[in-house]
């Protein structure tokens, strides 16, 4: 089932607009698992996960990569946007697992989430 580019764009944008945090992931990816574990460790944090290898998201990775380049926060601008995970927080592309870990460590993630701390 090949989905048109316009539908992919609409679906990805709807996912990002309707969730404060979206992790575009692949189920077998160790970096994706690391990022999801980090987010799960934050109390009362809701986030959406899109497993792009589940057969229902054809074309999403290329579109997410394109969107990431245009919506990146400055620290994420030089990332490989074709890799996974791709993490979007409050409709801003923040990067992958390493970027998330760095933001977690230096409290930028807490600030972005509007929290005084992540514990």
Sine and cosine of phi, psi and omega as CSV:
sin_phi,cos_phi,sin_psi,cos_psi,sin_omega,cos_omega
0.00,0.00,0.95,-0.32,0.00,-1.00
-1.00,-0.07,0.84,-0.54,-0.01,-1.00
-0.99,-0.11,0.65,-0.76,0.00,-1.00
-0.92,0.38,0.45,-0.89,-0.03,-1.00
-0.86,0.52,-0.62,0.78,-0.01,-1.00
-0.90,0.44,-0.62,0.78,0.02,-1.00
-0.93,0.37,-0.66,0.75,0.05,-1.00
-0.86,0.51,-0.75,0.66,0.00,-1.00
-0.84,0.54,-0.72,0.69,0.00,-1.00
-0.89,0.46,-0.71,0.71,-0.03,-1.00
-0.92,0.40,-0.69,0.73,0.00,-1.00
-0.90,0.43,-0.72,0.69,0.00,-1.00
-0.88,0.47,-0.65,0.76,0.02,-1.00
-0.89,0.45,-0.66,0.75,0.02,-1.00
-0.88,0.47,-0.71,0.71,-0.02,-1.00
-0.93,0.37,-0.64,0.77,-0.04,-1.00
-0.95,0.30,-0.47,0.88,-0.09,-1.00
-0.99,-0.12,0.03,1.00,0.02,-1.00
-0.72,-0.70,0.71,-0.70,0.02,-1.00
-0.90,0.44,-0.59,0.81,-0.02,-1.00
-0.72,-0.69,0.75,-0.66,0.08,-1.00
-0.77,-0.64,0.75,-0.66,0.10,-1.00
-0.94,-0.35,0.92,-0.39,0.11,-0.99
-1.00,0.05,0.89,-0.46,-0.28,-0.96
-0.72,-0.69,0.16,-0.99,0.25,-0.97
-0.76,-0.64,0.70,-0.71,-0.18,-0.98
-0.86,0.50,-0.50,0.87,-0.07,-1.00
-1.00,0.00,-0.05,1.00,-0.15,-0.99
-0.99,0.10,0.86,-0.50,-0.01,-1.00
-0.90,0.44,-0.55,0.84,0.02,-1.00
-0.93,0.36,-0.58,0.81,0.06,-1.00
-0.90,0.43,-0.70,0.72,0.02,-1.00
-0.87,0.49,-0.67,0.75,0.01,-1.00
-0.87,0.49,-0.73,0.69,-0.02,-1.00
-0.90,0.43,-0.67,0.74,0.00,-1.00
-0.92,0.40,-0.61,0.79,0.04,-1.00
-0.90,0.44,-0.68,0.74,0.01,-1.00
-0.87,0.49,-0.71,0.70,0.00,-1.00
-0.92,0.39,-0.63,0.78,0.02,-1.00
-0.91,0.42,-0.39,0.92,-0.03,-1.00
-0.97,0.24,-0.19,0.98,-0.02,-1.00
-1.00,0.01,0.85,-0.52,-0.06,-1.00
-0.87,0.50,0.63,-0.77,0.10,-0.99
0.81,0.58,0.60,0.80,0.02,-1.00
-0.95,-0.31,0.86,-0.51,0.05,-1.00
-0.99,-0.15,0.68,-0.73,0.08,-1.00
-0.49,-0.87,0.43,-0.90,0.01,-1.00
-0.99,-0.17,0.58,-0.82,0.05,-1.00
-0.85,-0.52,0.76,-0.65,0.11,-0.99
-0.92,-0.40,0.94,-0.35,0.06,-1.00
-1.00,0.09,0.98,-0.21,-0.13,-0.99
-0.96,0.26,-0.05,1.00,0.03,-1.00
-0.97,-0.24,0.31,0.95,-0.06,-1.00
-1.00,0.02,0.09,1.00,0.03,-1.00
1.00,0.09,-0.11,0.99,-0.03,-1.00
-0.95,-0.31,0.07,1.00,-0.11,-0.99
-0.78,-0.63,0.67,0.74,0.05,-1.00
-0.85,0.53,0.74,-0.67,0.06,-1.00
1.00,0.08,-0.17,0.99,-0.05,-1.00
-0.92,0.40,-0.66,0.75,-0.11,-0.99
-0.88,0.48,-0.69,0.72,0.00,-1.00
-0.90,0.44,-0.66,0.75,0.00,-1.00
-0.94,0.35,-0.67,0.75,0.03,-1.00
-0.87,0.49,-0.64,0.77,0.03,-1.00
-0.88,0.48,-0.69,0.73,0.01,-1.00
-0.90,0.43,-0.71,0.70,0.00,-1.00
-0.90,0.43,-0.65,0.76,-0.01,-1.00
-0.85,0.53,-0.67,0.74,0.00,-1.00
-0.88,0.47,-0.59,0.81,-0.07,-1.00
-1.00,0.07,-0.37,0.93,-0.08,-1.00
-0.91,-0.41,0.26,0.97,-0.11,-0.99
-0.94,0.34,0.61,-0.79,0.21,-0.98
-0.96,0.29,0.42,-0.91,-0.11,-0.99
-0.79,0.61,-0.63,0.78,-0.05,-1.00
-0.92,0.40,-0.37,0.93,-0.08,-1.00
-0.99,-0.16,-0.02,1.00,-0.19,-0.98
-0.88,0.48,-0.42,0.91,-0.08,-1.00
-0.98,-0.19,0.24,0.97,-0.07,-1.00
-0.98,0.22,0.32,-0.95,0.13,-0.99
-0.98,0.19,0.99,-0.15,-0.11,-0.99
-0.98,0.22,-0.11,0.99,0.06,-1.00
-1.00,0.03,-0.14,0.99,0.03,-1.00
-1.00,0.09,0.12,-0.99,0.10,-1.00
-0.80,-0.60,0.42,-0.91,0.02,1.00
-0.98,0.22,0.32,-0.95,0.18,-0.98
-0.88,-0.47,0.83,-0.56,-0.13,-0.99
-0.90,-0.44,0.76,-0.65,0.00,-1.00
-0.85,-0.53,0.81,-0.59,0.02,-1.00
-0.82,-0.57,0.81,-0.59,-0.04,-1.00
0.75,0.66,0.73,0.68,0.07,-1.00
0.90,0.44,0.30,0.95,0.10,-1.00
-0.90,-0.45,0.70,-0.71,0.04,-1.00
-0.98,0.21,0.86,-0.51,-0.04,-1.00
-0.97,-0.26,-0.15,0.99,0.07,-1.00
0.89,-0.45,-0.48,-0.88,-0.06,-1.00
-0.94,-0.33,-0.40,-0.92,-0.08,-1.00
-0.89,0.45,-0.68,0.73,-0.01,-1.00
-0.91,0.41,-0.66,0.76,0.02,-1.00
-0.89,0.46,-0.68,0.73,0.02,-1.00
-0.88,0.48,-0.70,0.72,0.00,-1.00
-0.88,0.47,-0.67,0.74,0.03,-1.00
-0.89,0.45,-0.70,0.72,-0.01,-1.00
-0.92,0.40,-0.58,0.82,0.04,-1.00
-0.91,0.42,-0.74,0.68,-0.08,-1.00
-0.90,0.43,-0.64,0.77,-0.09,-1.00
-0.98,-0.18,0.28,0.96,0.11,-0.99
0.96,0.28,0.03,1.00,0.06,-1.00
-0.89,0.45,-0.53,0.85,0.01,-1.00
-0.91,0.41,-0.70,0.71,0.03,-1.00
-0.85,0.53,-0.71,0.70,0.01,-1.00
-0.88,0.48,-0.71,0.70,0.00,-1.00
-0.88,0.48,-0.57,0.82,0.01,-1.00
-1.00,0.08,-0.03,1.00,0.02,-1.00
0.95,0.31,0.55,0.84,-0.02,-1.00
-0.87,-0.49,0.46,-0.89,0.05,-1.00
-0.97,0.22,-0.49,0.87,0.08,-1.00
-0.45,-0.89,0.14,-0.99,-0.04,-1.00
-0.96,-0.26,0.12,0.99,-0.02,-1.00
-0.94,-0.34,0.00,0.00,0.00,0.00
